Amino acid sequence: MLRTHTCGELNKAHVGERVDLCGWVATVRDHGGVMFIDLRDRYGVTQAIFDPTDSQEAWQVAQNLRAEYVIQASGVVEARPPAMENRKLATGAIEVRCDRITVYNKSRTPPFPLDDGEAARVSEDLRLAYRYLDLRRASLQKNLTLRNKMSLGVRECLTEKGFTEVETPILTKSTPEGARDYIVPNRLAAGTFFALPQAPQQYKQLLMMGGTDRYFQIARCFRDEDLRADRQPEFTQIDLEMSFVTPEDIYEVIDAVLASVMRASGHGDIDLPLPRMTYDEAMNRYGSDKPDTRFGMEIEDLTAIFADTSFKVFGQVIEKGGVVKAVNVKGLAGVPIRAIEDWTELAKDEGLGGLAFIRVQEDGTWKSPIVKFFSDEEQASLKKVLNIEVGDLVLFAADKPATVHAALGRLRLLAGAMAKAIPDGKFSFTWVTEFPLFENDAEGRLQVMHHPFTSAHPEDWDLLESDPLRVRAQAYDIVLNGVELGSGSIRIHNPETQARLFKALGIPDEEAQNRFGHLLKALSYGAPPHGGIALGLDRLAMLMAGAQSIRDVIAFPKTQKASDLMMEAPSTIDEKQLRDVHLEIRRPEAE
């Protein structure tokens, strides 16, 4: 073997041993003719000493070392003098006095420093273009190791619970379900295409119909959609499906999986079962179906207080069936007026006519352009319901419920961050249940909120044709710190019910057969009741690692424009490759 130990392994127990270390040169220091080398690998850093009195030959080689040279250093472990110990390093109590060195590879000067602090100030595009160098940073190696531990925790937990890990196809049929598919031309049949799976949704249902009973997979998924910090064109999810289950069975399994992941990530145990709230409760209290429950500042409904108000702005909204709600931001009465102006613009972007507010001054007075319109009784009720105290900032919104929730939900997070009300290092899981089965799209057409295989709540099937927007789904999301980790549902398990839902969506029989005929056929051969969920492994790893982007926990991520700067992909292909798959590029004619 080229090495006897790693660069993060040695301590005082190894003093006197002869060792061989391999790694990258992190730093080179010349102390009066004696060379000190910090040698780095993924496990840590060890200081190596090259003294001409030990080996003239090794010392001469060491003088020519530069950062990122790949070497083997051999010598004897020594204890450092107590005053020279480096308590920041696991190996800081020892050093290796070397008499032999092998240079395996030299290195050009890296385009950016590989120290975590310095690299953070370099543009991300540059680091992604040289991702193989970026990956040498300790923080990214730590993230990849953490992700591996999480995956092992998932596999161990689900295997203990009787799940079978099954791989599903990457080349599949195009059945767009919200995002665009990545398509792959088929060389063997001109004009036909495969698609990369947006998720294994239909395959895992087919596995239930095949009798697998409990399936899971750490699955690769692909979606051609606009990107942001927590999205990638290709991503990984913890995918599972179970037969003969209710939502309670799903909750129990995922609670156990997340507890296993927390332990594997070094965050300790969590209290089970995880808390739950309905979709309506989440929207009413937090203005979001992804509630951040790490802090209070919940939305309060003031509609009843202003039912007979003389303040026309609120009164007219209530008369039209709208609501009046508010958030009390503790200790933020002194926020600059510029911030409130910015928040007002945000509220307008969400559809509100404006943003009303109250600042509670040091003497207890309420400073606001709207307080003069409130009666004494209304003010007393506000103080009680909102727990208004000196230093508070109260933000009001009045409009349709959906508009109010969207605006106050965003403002709650912004104001909470400004008030430093969101604790660091806290993990707050929440189940959100009983989602609506349907919602209207931008054109007012009915669409499913999750996917078209989701079953309605048993009590609501009678509303499917008469009042579809009131139908609750047997759907559920698991949320962590305001981030949706996963989404799932109990599925429709018979073809008649599935056809009924397609009809409610306005999907003609011919289209349904063309897109989902394979699934409908399988349903007709005795499909068991089944349900499942998928958790985003990238998002979960990002939160466990305390990273700012999922790109920090993916070995080779794409940019926000879905490009790989290191591999220079996507790229053009030559004419022969195009002909092989029966394609040609038609370029726009010059004007």
Secondary structure as GFF3:
##gff-version 3
##sequence-region A 1 591
A	DSSP	three_ten_helix	12	14	.	.	.	ID=ss1
A	DSSP	beta_strand	18	31	.	.	.	ID=ss2
A	DSSP	beta_strand	34	41	.	.	.	ID=ss3
A	DSSP	beta_strand	44	50	.	.	.	ID=ss4
A	DSSP	alpha_helix	56	63	.	.	.	ID=ss5
A	DSSP	beta_strand	70	79	.	.	.	ID=ss6
A	DSSP	three_ten_helix	82	84	.	.	.	ID=ss7
A	DSSP	beta_strand	94	105	.	.	.	ID=ss8
A	DSSP	alpha_helix	116	119	.	.	.	ID=ss9
A	DSSP	alpha_helix	124	129	.	.	.	ID=ss10
A	DSSP	alpha_helix	131	134	.	.	.	ID=ss11
A	DSSP	alpha_helix	138	160	.	.	.	ID=ss12
A	DSSP	beta_strand	164	165	.	.	.	ID=ss13
A	DSSP	beta_strand	183	185	.	.	.	ID=ss14
A	DSSP	beta_strand	193	195	.	.	.	ID=ss15
A	DSSP	alpha_helix	201	209	.	.	.	ID=ss16
A	DSSP	beta_strand	214	222	.	.	.	ID=ss17
A	DSSP	beta_strand	234	243	.	.	.	ID=ss18
A	DSSP	alpha_helix	247	264	.	.	.	ID=ss19
A	DSSP	beta_strand	276	278	.	.	.	ID=ss20
A	DSSP	alpha_helix	279	286	.	.	.	ID=ss21
A	DSSP	beta_strand	300	301	.	.	.	ID=ss22
A	DSSP	alpha_helix	312	319	.	.	.	ID=ss23
A	DSSP	beta_strand	323	329	.	.	.	ID=ss24
A	DSSP	alpha_helix	337	349	.	.	.	ID=ss25
A	DSSP	beta_strand	356	360	.	.	.	ID=ss26
A	DSSP	beta_strand	366	367	.	.	.	ID=ss27
A	DSSP	three_ten_helix	371	373	.	.	.	ID=ss28
A	DSSP	alpha_helix	376	386	.	.	.	ID=ss29
A	DSSP	beta_strand	393	399	.	.	.	ID=ss30
A	DSSP	alpha_helix	401	418	.	.	.	ID=ss31
A	DSSP	beta_strand	429	433	.	.	.	ID=ss32
A	DSSP	beta_strand	438	440	.	.	.	ID=ss33
A	DSSP	beta_strand	446	448	.	.	.	ID=ss34
A	DSSP	three_ten_helix	458	463	.	.	.	ID=ss35
A	DSSP	three_ten_helix	468	470	.	.	.	ID=ss36
A	DSSP	beta_strand	475	480	.	.	.	ID=ss37
A	DSSP	beta_strand	483	490	.	.	.	ID=ss38
A	DSSP	alpha_helix	495	504	.	.	.	ID=ss39
A	DSSP	alpha_helix	509	523	.	.	.	ID=ss40
A	DSSP	beta_strand	530	536	.	.	.	ID=ss41
A	DSSP	alpha_helix	537	545	.	.	.	ID=ss42
A	DSSP	three_ten_helix	550	553	.	.	.	ID=ss43
A	DSSP	alpha_helix	575	580	.	.	.	ID=ss44
###
